[in-house]
Amino acid sequence: MYNQRMSRFQSKLAEANIDVALITDEDNVYYLTGYFDYLHMEFGRPTILIVSRDAGSLLITPTIDQESARVMAQVDRIAAWNDGLGHEWREELPGVINAASNVAIEPDHMPPLVRRYLDTLIDPAKVKSATPILCDMRMIKSPDELQLARHAGQVANAMMSAGRAAIADGVAEFEVAIATSAAGTRKAAELLSHHYDTTTMSPNTHFLQIMASGNDIVKTHHRASTRTMKYGEPVFLCFCGMTNFHRFKLGFDRTFWIGEIADESQAGVYEVALSSQKAALAAMRPGVTAESVHAEYAQVIKTAGYDYPFRCGRATGFSFLEKPQLVTGDKTVLQPGMVLAVDGSVSVDTFRAQVGDSFIITEDGYEILTDHAKDLEEVII
C-alpha cells in the first residue's frame, strides 16, 4: 500500500517537473511511508521525508526514534540524527538540494526552523508546493482506507453510546470522558486484534474529550471539566478529535438533554440544526460541488432567522481536515470514495445545538459511518 502511494507520488512529481520533495507534515509522512513518531516537530526534532522522482526516498528522523523507523518506515534509506552531533538533521540536505533544479515543500506544514535553513540552500524561485499533489491523491480513498473509515465509525459509535449512558443528573463531565475513552479503546482493541496484523497502532483513544453542559454549551470546543451536570440541562458531546482509529479520523457529535428540556426555546433551535443537516444530506451526492452542499445547509439556518453559519463540513481521513471543505468558495466536485463530516448547527447567545456525522460518498449517494439517534425525542436522556 505505501509503496504504491510512493510510486504514484513520484510519478506526480515527474509530471509537475519537480526533482525532489521535502515532506514534513506528519500525516503525509505516514501516508507515504507508514511511519509516525510521537515527538515530531513540536519538540524541535524535525523528521523530514525526502522523495526524489528518480532516486528513491530518504527518511531523516531523530536517533531516538530510529528503531521505530526501521520497523515501520517503507523507504529506501533512513538517516538518523542526534541532538548536538555534527549538523544534525541538516547533514543530508545540501547534497539533496544542490542536485535538484526544482524542489517541492509543504509551505504550511514545514517548521520555520527547517524553512529558514532551506532558504539558505536554494533560490526561492525554484521552490514549489507539494501540497496540491498530496491533497488530490488523498481525496479519494482506496478500498483499504474506506475499511478503516468504517472501523473508525464503529469506534465512534461505541464512544457515543458510552457517553450517552454516562450522562446523568449529578454526574461530573470528566466521568463521561472516562466512559467514552474506555469504550472507544476497547472497541479499537477488538478491531485491531481481529482485522489488523500490527503492534504499532495503539487502541487507546487520545485527545481531550470535547463536551459542554449547562451554560457552557455555547463554548464549542470546551473540554470535559469537573462541572456537575444537572437535570434539564443540555449536554454536547463531540468526538472529532477522539475518533482516530488506525490514524483514520472522522467527525461525530450530538446534543443531548438530561431528563427534559428545561428551556423550551432550545428545542426549536435544535430542530433547525437537525433540519440543516438533513438539507445538506439531501443535496450531497457525486457530481455536485462542495459549496452547493453548504449552501443548502446555510439556507435552512438563515431562513429560520439565525446568523450565517460556519462551514457545513469537511473531508477527513489521515488528517482531521482534508480536501474538500463544505463551505462557500470550495468548488470541488464530490466523487465516490470521499469521506466527509457533515454538521447541522445553530448558535444563539445562550445555547448552541450541533449534530454531526461522517459519510462515504458512493456512486449514487452516501454511506453513513456514524450512527446514533438524533431526533429530538431520542436525544432526551
Order of alpha helices (4+ residues) and beta strands (2+ residues): alpha-beta-alpha-beta-beta-alpha-beta-alpha-beta-alpha-beta-alpha-alpha-alpha-beta-beta-beta-beta-beta-alpha-alpha-beta-beta-beta-beta-beta
